[in-house]
Amino acid sequence: MGQIYEITTFSMLDYPNELSCIVWISGCNLRCKYCHNPDIVKNRGEKDDAEVLAFLRARQGRLTAVVFSGGEATFCPTLPNLVRKAKELGYKTKLDTNGSNPGVVRRLLDEGLLDMVALDYKAPPNLVEKVCGTARFENDFRETLQLLIDRGNEGRVAFEVRTTVSPDILSEEDVSWMIEDLDMRGYRGTYYLQHLASFGERTLGNIPEPKGCLDRGKLPSPKGFKLGFRNFPGTSPEPRANTPAAAEEPESYK
């Protein structure tokens, strides 16, 4: 039994402008109430690195990118080697992370192994324990955040910050605080606010369906970056592969 939970074999949504697959890595050090992948967080995987690499070799010339997600991928001991092998096979690589393992993120960046990173900004410091189950990794997150802002501004990696929001989890004041924090830190990308995608038994905390929606009119306008909205009522959908369920793969890619 390995640490690879599943492989989504085809996605046109999770790496911008690329045909990607998603490698889902099991296990996570956080217990976010709204997490929509409880099985990945609580269980180990049935696949191993050899199966991932065999899949990537078989898809050379068909897919162009690999997304490493989870769970929290950076706590997988073999992640650096997996990313390195993916790069050697000619794939672009993206990491989805909660930022709690800055040493691994720095190592991957220093070795030039990552083309893109998506970082989850969970909550303001005073709410992290409530949202994530622990505040133990808050300083680590902030180290990762600043590292990625600096590298992103230098043009060394494509980088986006994103936050899952629901009025039952974060208020307009909480999100405003994070917007101002990103401005203060010099963020220059797009900050994506993602409306809660799942609720009830599909979430780790079995959270109820939200009764309202974030009032975007109450948010400040960022000075140095853009705001983006995903899955909000009245906005054009920008879906992502929230779970390991495979997308429908064209016959030409099988």
Secondary structure, 3 states (H helix, E strand, C coil): CCCEEEEEEEECCCCCCCCEEEEEECCCCCCCCCCCCHHHHHCCCCECHHHHHHHHHHCECCECEEEEEECCHHHCCCHHHHHHHHHHCCCEEEEEECCCCHHHHHHHHHCCCCCEEEEECCCCHHHHHHHHCCCCCHHHHHHHHHHHHHHHHCCCCEEEEEEEECCCCCCHHHHHHHHHHHHHHCCCCEEEEEECCCCHHHCCCCCCCCCCCCCHHHCCCCCCCEEEEECCCCCCCCCCCCCCCCCCCCHHHC
